């Protein structure tokens, strides 16, 4: 099917989707109901992500929207396999490990789970710990800074090739920051010295300013109607639709405490007072950076 092909293409283009998907599944484990819960998904995007991993052609929207109606024993077995297959970054591993600690604590208070279920959970924790160790070895053995620059170069090349055309300019900024945060770039920012990290983030901001100015066709210091940055064009095909839904999924934890990013993803809502009606490219990037850079680190939703 065309939609399945587009989903495979977008998960390949945006590796952060797989990282967040696994984190959401682990965080959704509900010991009390012996199920995995996921938050509401009106677009069906999460269920299509699920299908892309499981190969399930028969989507059960009502199940996916309320909970993944599978016992924890089978789900943990599947999560073990998925964790081995996905290339996980440090940010994703930290979130998965945190989620597993919560599940282990919850499981300790419930008597009815079989020993096999507890064994599967222990094995999943061992897999995550091993991936942590593997990543630490990569960090020691490979120039992480070079790989961070390579990831940034690759994303901007994809942007310049027109792959994010369905998105507003502000959404393109959000998407690139999300990919960087979930990827090796985010890992490097956690490990780098303060001066090295700040220089890399300065380079990133400068590249954003150059790119968004080119997209809008304006000089970098030209103040224009902010709709030029915030409004997207018509959705022309299924892949464009998938990109829009991917951005919505990646930003589902953004709140109004991050006003620029929140409004970029929710332009149908009332504009926050801190988002101006006129702004130039540096103001847009400053606003998005203030929302998505936390004490010098990239935000991961």
N, C-alpha and C positions, 0 to 999 in steps of 0.2 A: 504493500500500500504506500501511497505517496507520503502520507503523514508519518508513517514509521521510518521511511527513508530520511525525511527531513529531521526527525528526532535523532536518528543516528548521526546525521551530519552536525547537528547543533551540539550534541554531547561531545563529539570529537573536537569541535571548534572551541567549546567552553568547558574545559576540564573542571572548573569550579562547581559545575552542576553535580557531578558525581560525588565530589567531596561533601557538599552540603546535603545531598540526598542521604548519604550514609550517616552523617551526623544527625539528621532529622529522624531517621529510623531508630537509631540507638536512643536518642532522647525521647522517642515516643513509646519505648517499651513500658508497658503498664503491668506490673506484677499482679496487681489485685484482680485484673480482668483476664490475665493470661493472653494478652493481645498486644499488638503494636498500634498505638494511636497516632494519627497525624492530624494536623490542623486542617480546617476546611479548605477546599481547593475548588473554587467555583469554575475555574478555567479547565479543569481536568489535566493540568500540566503535570502534576505529581504522579497521577495514575499512568500517564504516558511514559514518564521516567521509569516507573515501576515495570511497565511492560517491556521497555527497552532492555532491562536487565533480565527479566524472567522469561521473556519471549511469550508472554500471555497475550493472545490476540483477543480474548474476550474480556474486555474491561467491565468491571463491576463498579460503576461509579458510586452507588450508594455505600458500598463497603469501603471503598478507598476514601471517600469523603469523611466517613465517621471513624472507621478503624480498619486496619488490615486484619481481617478475621482469620488469623492463623495462630495456632498455639505457639507459645514461646519456644518450645523444643525445636520445632521445624524452622521457625524464624531464626533462631540462634545458629542453627546449622547452616542456613543460607547466608547469614551475615558473616560467618567464618569464611565461607567461600568468597563472598564479595570483597571482604577486607583484604584477602590475599591477592585478588585480581586488580584492584584499583591502585594506582600510584598515589599514595597519600603523602601530603605535606605535613610539616610539623603542626601547623594550625589545626588541621583536621584531626590529627592524632591526639592532640591535647583535648579537643572537644569530645572525641569518641571515648577517650580514657576517662574523662570526667563523668560522662554519661554512664559508663560501665560501673564505675564506683557506686553511683547512686542505685543502679539496678542490683548490684551485689548486696548493698545495705538493705534494700527493700526485700530482696529474696530471703535474707537472713531472718526476717520477721514473719515469713509465711511458711507454714509447715507442709502444705500439700504438694509442693513441687517434687518431682522425682529426682533421683540422683543424677540421671542422664542430663536433665535440664541444667542442673548446677555444674556438671562437668563441661557442658557445651559453653556455658558462660565463662568458666575458668579458662577454657581453651581459647575463646575469643580474646580474653584479656592477655593471654600469653602471646597470641598473634600480634596484638597491638604493641605490646612491650618489645617484641622482636623487631617490629617495623620501626619503633623508636631507635633501637640500637643500630639498625641498618642505616637509618637516616643520619645518625650521628657519625657513622663511618664515612658516609658520602660527604658530609660537611667537612670532615677532616681531610679526605682524600681529593676532593675536587674544589676548584676555585668557585665557591658559591657566589661570589660577587659577579663573576663573569656570566654565570648561568642566570642570575637575576637580570643583568643587562640584556641577555639574549631573550628572556621572556618578555621584557618591556619592548624590545625591538620587534619581536614577532607580533605582539598585539597591535602596535602602531602600524605595522605593515598591513595587517589584516584590515584595520580601520581605513587606511589610505586606499586599499583595494575596493572599498565600498561595501564591505560585508555588514556594516552596521547601519545601512541607509534607512532601515525602517524605524530606527530609534531617533528621538530628539537628540540634539547635541549634548544636552545635560545627561541624558540617559546613556549616551556613548561614554561619557566620562565615568559615570557610575559603573558601567559594565567593565571597563578596563581596570578601574580600581578594585572591583570585586575579584576579577581574575588574578590580578597581582597579589591581592591580600591572601587568597586561598593557595597561591602558587609559591614557587621557589623565591620569588621577590619578597613575599611576606616573611618567609623563613629567614632570608638574609637580613631583613630589617630587625628581626628579633636577635640575631647573633652579632651584627656589625657593631663596631665602635660608634659612639655618638657622632663624631665628625664625619665618618664614612656614610652613615645612614642619612644624616642631614644633607650631605652633598647629593646623594642619590635622589632624595625627595625633591631637592631643588631642580635637578635635571628633569625629573618627572613633571613637575609643575610647568617648567619652561616648554616641554614638549606638548603638554596639554594646551597651553596658550597658543602656540604656533598652530596646532591642529584644529582647534575649535575656531580660531580666526579664519583659517582657510575654508573650513566648512561653511561658515556664515558669510564668507566673502567680504569681510570687513577688516579694517586695520585693527591691530591689537588694542589700541586705546580708544577706539570708537565706541561711544555709548549708543546702544540701540535698544529698541523695544525688547524686553526680556523674553517675549514669546518667540523671538528668533532662536533663543537658546533652549526653550522649554517645550515647544510644540513639535510633534513629529508629523511626518507626512502620511499620505494614505498607505494602507497596507496592501501591497500589490500581489503577494503570493503567500503560500503556506509557510515557507521558510521565514519570511518577514514576521508572520504571526507568531511563529515559535520563538523568535528572538525577543519579541515584546513580552511573551509569557515567561521566558527565561529570566528577563530582567525583573519582572514582578516577583518571581519566585526567589531570586537572589536577594531582593530587597524586602522580603516579607517581615523582617525584624526592625526595619527602619521606623522610627517614631518622629513625632513632631518636635522632639528635642533636637533633631537633626533637620532643621527646617528646609535648607536648600535641597538636600537629597530627598527628603520626604515629599516636597512639592514637585520635584522633577519626576517622581514616580506616581504622583497623585494630582495632576494638574486640573482634574475635574473638581477638586475640593477647594475650599477657601484658601486664598494665598496668605501665608504667614506674613506678619508685619516686617520681618527681617529680610524678606525677599523683595528687592527693589523692582520697580516697573521698567527702569532703564539701567542697563549695566554694560560694561565692556568685558572683554574676554578675561582679563586678570581678576575682575570682581567675581565672575562666575566660578573660576577655578579656586579663588580664595574661599568662597562660600562652600563649595563642595569639599575642599580640603579641610576646612574647619569641622565639617560634619563627619568626615570619613578618616581623618587622621587623629588618633588618640594618643597624646603624649609621644608623638613621633612614630607611632605604629599604625598600620593600616587596619581599618575596621573590617571585621569578619562577622557577617550576620548568621 
